[in-house]
């Protein structure tokens, strides 16, 4: 028997039963060297698999593979290099039966990794390229629609008159666009975009508005790990923001969905203790 408010998310060969208060922990593996919050770059496939399998042992229910960092102070990794780095990792994880999400705004990367067995595209552009929706539809994969109003690798702290209303407007518009491209609505995942194009004060406001997003009846993904807004509050550098990460998870755990983190074991332990 499912708990009230449970969201069923079909994602290619996987189905996630997402209950309020029990978010699935999404472990982050970056195949690129540019992430601001990863202190160690795992350059080899063996090292990436070792980290991913450790995450699964610690309680991760899905692995999110990052192919091109969103930081604004470095150039993008060439697309062919992103594909060459990500596809072997996706294939190795899928062979182990592990669900894989791909953090990318690029249709070329989505196409190659979906063909390799990824079950979700975590589109950090907010669906700037409709081809990504078409690809997810063709593979019966899930699609994460993230709220942002700037391009990939562009830095901006925009002045929203009402950030929650703007998030709602984008969710409504982009969900409709994805459905028009053939994706079924139940495969849409919403990400309010914590840390994307927003000043830290707006990040706090969106955290307080999660009941509004939950009311849409779709899965919700939160990039909870080591966020700038929390560092502004506490002064801690990214690598030392585990307490801040857990505080963010605590703020959103009532939502049926996923929490995307680097510190899988600690977050899983917190969620188990809280439950």
Order of alpha helices (4+ residues) and beta strands (2+ residues): beta-beta-beta-alpha-beta-alpha-beta-alpha-beta-alpha-beta-alpha-beta-alpha-alpha-beta-alpha-alpha-beta-alpha
